[in-house]
Amino acid sequence: MTDGINSRIVIVKILKKIKESRINIDQCFEKELKKINLSIKDKKYIYNVVITTIKNINSIDQILKNFTKSVNKKDVSYFFIISAISQIFILNQKEYAVINSTCEAYKRLNKKKLNFINGLLRNITRNKSSINIDKLNKSLHPIWFKNILKELPTSKRKVIYKSITKRPLINLVFKNNKKLNIVKQKFLETSKNSLALSEFIDLKKISGYNEGLWWVQDFASTIPVKLIPNLKNQNILDMCAAPGGKTFQLLNSGARVTSCDISIDRVKLLKENARRLQYNLNIINMDALKILENKFFDTVLIDAPCSSIGTIRKNPEILYRNSGPNFEFYLDLQYKLLEKAKKLLKINGTLIFAVCSFNKKEGVKQIEKFLLKNKNFQINPIIKSESKGFKKLVTKEGFFQSYPDDLIEIGGIDGFFIARLIKKNDNAL
């Protein structure tokens, strides 16, 4: 019982911290779990409740709204209540056990609203049979998110909203396409050298992990590298490289890669991944905007920092937080990276710009702005012969634009924008 109560307190702390800050789920999970000694089983339970609550917050808040108008979302009691509703309605745990443990856990921190929490949860469960969670489809999502979706057809908006509650499949990219059959779990083949696991499992238990035969990378995230022609022996700069998927693709294709990332922690992760995969890295841990302009590359790849709204299937906290992404910051940084990249690119070189977003301001509008000011660049459109498996995601301009859960036939992918440009000469005007 004590471990169950401790687990619920940790769940609440994580939910509150994520709601009120910009920390992501994995970072918060790791930070909070360092403070308390819990079993692997309890850690999995905590993660499951946290991710389920955040993914389903839209429905949970609707249930709550039908039974009370007096919950303060800044108060710790709110987080006890929403996690309990998540366990009862979505994880189908025993009602009495959830309510009793929730009240006991709350009592450890505060006694002021104990009767209110107990009474509210019991009232909700008494009416459980009248609540159809699948029909709670009114959007209580943030206004900024709904404004981005406004331009999309209703059918597309529905798919995106539904994708938030789903758990994305894990896509593995293999060094050698002949090694796919070593995987014993059920999977969907996503390309000749990648697959999406149909079940969820500890990555270290998958065949080929220790041998470094594959890495994890969403299918949409693999497209930018596939759009670079004649990769072998090219000098390529991967400007925002960590955690390394695109760098590994490039190395695997025989390119000479310089990888750059500003984050010490992310570079550490990139090095760890490369060590397991047995790749030798040429990596710069610095701000890409400060790279010396004394070397020119055949291709510059920018997978730019962005709002990440295309990844809401695996990063649902983006919609759960009190404050939305800092769009102004990202738009400014993305454009600065484009302006820097042009100075590091050879004449007739390829510039790949990508963001894991479907916000037009971060994608097509950025490219339009850049091309307007840099007449020596032009679009090198994606053509049918190189878009096998994703032809319907190529726009009329020749860009790539996907949305969460596109290509559902291969398990669904992230939302991504990709543009391919070519530098014709050094004269911008």
Residue pairs with C-beta under 8 A, 6 or more apart in sequence:
1 101
1 104
3 38
3 39
3 42
4 101
5 101
5 104
5 105
5 108
6 36
6 38
6 42
6 105
7 38
7 42
7 45
7 46
8 80
8 83
8 101
8 102
8 105
9 105
9 108
9 109
10 32
10 33
10 36
10 38
10 46
11 46
11 49
11 50
11 53
11 79
11 83
12 76
12 79
12 80
12 83
12 105
12 109
13 32
14 25
14 28
14 29
14 32
14 46
14 50
15 50
15 53
15 54
15 79
15 82
15 83
16 76
16 79
17 23
17 28
17 32
18 24
18 25
18 28
18 50
18 54
18 317
18 320
18 321
19 73
19 79
19 320
19 321
19 322
20 321
20 322
21 321
22 321
22 323
23 31
24 315
24 317
25 50
25 51
25 54
25 315
25 317
29 46
29 47
29 50
33 43
33 46
38 46
48 91
49 83
49 86
49 87
49 91
50 83
51 316
52 86
52 90
52 91
53 60
53 82
53 83
53 86
54 316
54 317
54 320
55 164
55 165
55 166
55 167
55 316
56 86
56 90
56 133
56 165
57 82
57 316
57 319
57 320
58 136
58 139
58 140
58 141
58 161
58 164
59 89
59 90
59 133
59 136
59 165
60 82
60 85
60 86
60 89
61 82
61 140
62 136
62 138
62 140
63 85
63 89
63 124
63 131
63 133
63 136
64 71
64 81
64 82
64 85
66 131
67 120
67 123
67 124
67 127
68 120
71 77
71 78
71 81
72 78
75 113
76 106
76 109
76 110
77 106
77 110
77 113
77 116
77 117
80 102
80 105
80 106
80 117
81 102
81 117
81 120
81 121
83 102
84 98
84 99
84 102
84 121
85 121
85 124
87 93
87 98
88 95
88 98
88 121
88 124
88 125
88 128
89 128
89 131
89 133
90 133
95 125
95 128
98 121
99 118
99 121
99 122
99 125
102 117
102 121
103 114
103 117
103 118
106 113
106 114
106 117
107 114
124 131
137 161
139 146
139 161
141 161
141 319
142 319
142 324
144 324
144 325
144 327
145 309
145 319
145 324
148 309
148 358
148 359
149 157
149 160
151 360
152 160
152 403
156 403
159 403
159 404
159 405
160 312
160 403
160 404
160 405
160 415
162 405
163 312
163 313
163 404
163 405
163 412
164 312
164 313
164 316
164 319
164 404
166 313
166 405
166 412
167 200
167 313
168 218
168 313
168 314
168 411
168 412
168 414
169 188
169 196
169 197
169 198
169 411
169 412
170 196
170 197
170 200
170 203
170 216
171 190
171 194
171 195
171 196
171 197
171 216
171 217
171 218
171 219
171 222
171 411
172 183
172 194
172 195
172 196
172 197
172 206
172 214
172 215
172 216
172 217
173 193
173 194
173 214
173 215
173 216
173 217
173 222
173 245
173 248
173 249
174 180
174 193
174 194
174 195
174 208
174 213
174 214
175 193
175 212
175 213
175 214
175 252
175 277
176 193
176 213
177 192
177 193
179 208
179 213
179 214
180 187
180 189
180 193
180 195
182 207
182 208
182 213
183 195
183 197
183 206
183 207
183 208
184 207
185 197
185 198
185 199
185 201
185 206
186 197
186 198
186 199
187 195
187 196
187 197
187 198
188 195
188 196
188 198
188 410
188 411
189 195
189 410
190 196
190 219
190 389
190 410
190 411
191 219
191 222
191 389
194 217
194 219
194 222
196 219
196 410
196 411
197 206
198 411
203 209
203 216
204 210
206 214
207 213
208 214
209 276
210 276
212 276
212 277
212 278
215 244
215 245
215 248
215 273
215 277
216 245
217 245
217 246
217 248
217 249
218 311
218 413
218 414
219 407
219 410
219 413
219 414
220 310
220 356
220 402
220 406
220 413
220 414
220 415
220 416
221 245
221 246
221 303
221 356
221 414
221 416
222 245
222 246
222 249
223 354
223 390
223 400
223 416
223 418
224 246
224 301
224 303
224 352
224 354
224 418
225 231
225 246
225 249
225 250
225 253
225 301
226 386
227 352
227 382
227 386
227 400
227 418
227 420
228 234
228 236
228 250
228 299
228 301
228 350
228 352
229 350
231 250
231 253
231 254
231 255
232 253
232 254
232 255
233 254
233 255
233 256
234 255
234 256
234 298
234 299
235 255
235 256
235 258
235 297
235 298
235 299
236 250
236 255
236 256
236 257
236 258
236 297
236 298
236 299
236 300
236 301
237 257
237 258
237 260
237 291
237 297
237 299
237 300
237 301
237 341
237 344
238 246
238 247
238 250
238 257
238 258
238 259
238 260
238 301
238 303
239 260
239 288
239 291
239 300
239 301
239 302
239 303
239 304
239 337
239 340
239 341
240 260
240 261
240 262
240 288
240 302
240 303
240 304
240 305
240 337
241 247
241 259
241 260
241 261
241 270
241 283
241 303
242 259
242 261
242 263
242 266
242 267
242 269
242 270
243 266
243 269
243 270
243 273
244 259
244 269
244 270
244 273
244 274
246 301
246 303
247 257
247 259
247 270
247 274
247 279
247 281
248 273
248 274
248 277
248 279
250 257
250 301
251 257
251 279
256 282
257 281
257 282
258 282
258 283
258 284
258 297
259 270
259 281
259 282
259 283
259 284
260 283
260 284
260 285
260 286
260 288
260 291
261 267
261 270
261 283
261 284
261 285
261 288
262 285
262 286
262 287
262 288
264 285
267 283
267 285
270 281
270 283
271 281
271 283
274 280
274 281
284 291
288 337
288 340
289 336
289 337
289 340
291 340
291 344
293 343
293 344
295 344
296 344
296 345
296 346
296 349
297 344
297 345
297 346
297 349
298 346
298 349
298 350
299 345
299 349
299 350
299 351
299 352
300 341
300 344
300 345
300 349
300 350
300 351
300 352
301 352
301 354
302 334
302 337
302 338
302 341
302 351
302 352
302 353
302 354
303 354
303 355
303 356
304 330
304 333
304 334
304 337
304 353
304 354
304 355
305 330
305 333
305 334
306 325
306 330
306 334
306 355
306 356
306 357
306 359
306 362
307 318
307 324
307 325
307 327
307 330
307 357
307 359
307 362
308 315
308 318
308 325
308 356
308 357
309 318
309 325
309 356
309 357
309 358
309 359
309 415
310 355
310 356
310 357
310 358
310 402
310 403
310 404
310 414
310 415
310 416
310 417
311 318
311 356
311 404
311 414
311 415
312 318
312 319
312 404
312 415
313 404
313 405
313 412
313 414
314 414
318 324
318 325
327 359
327 361
327 362
330 362
331 361
331 362
331 366
334 353
334 355
334 362
334 366
335 366
335 369
335 370
338 351
338 353
338 366
338 370
339 370
341 351
341 353
342 351
342 374
342 377
342 423
342 428
345 351
345 423
346 423
347 423
347 424
347 425
347 426
348 422
348 423
348 424
349 422
349 423
350 380
350 420
350 421
350 422
351 377
351 420
351 421
351 422
351 423
352 418
352 419
352 420
352 421
353 366
353 367
353 418
353 419
353 421
354 416
354 417
354 418
354 419
355 362
355 363
355 366
355 416
355 417
356 414
356 415
356 416
357 363
357 415
357 416
357 417
358 401
358 402
358 403
358 404
358 415
358 416
358 417
362 417
363 399
363 401
363 417
363 419
364 395
364 397
364 399
364 401
364 417
364 419
367 379
367 399
367 419
367 421
370 377
370 421
371 377
371 378
371 379
371 421
373 428
374 428
375 427
375 428
375 429
376 423
376 424
376 425
376 426
376 427
376 428
377 421
377 422
377 423
377 424
378 421
378 422
378 424
379 397
379 398
379 399
379 419
379 420
379 421
379 422
380 398
380 420
380 421
380 422
381 397
381 398
381 399
381 420
382 394
382 398
382 399
382 400
382 418
382 420
383 398
384 391
384 394
387 393
387 394
387 400
389 407
389 410
390 400
390 402
390 407
393 400
393 401
393 402
393 406
393 407
394 400
395 401
398 420
399 417
399 418
399 419
400 416
400 417
400 418
400 419
401 416
401 417
401 418
402 413
402 414
402 415
402 416
403 415
404 412
404 413
404 414
404 415
405 412
405 413
406 412
406 413
406 415
407 413
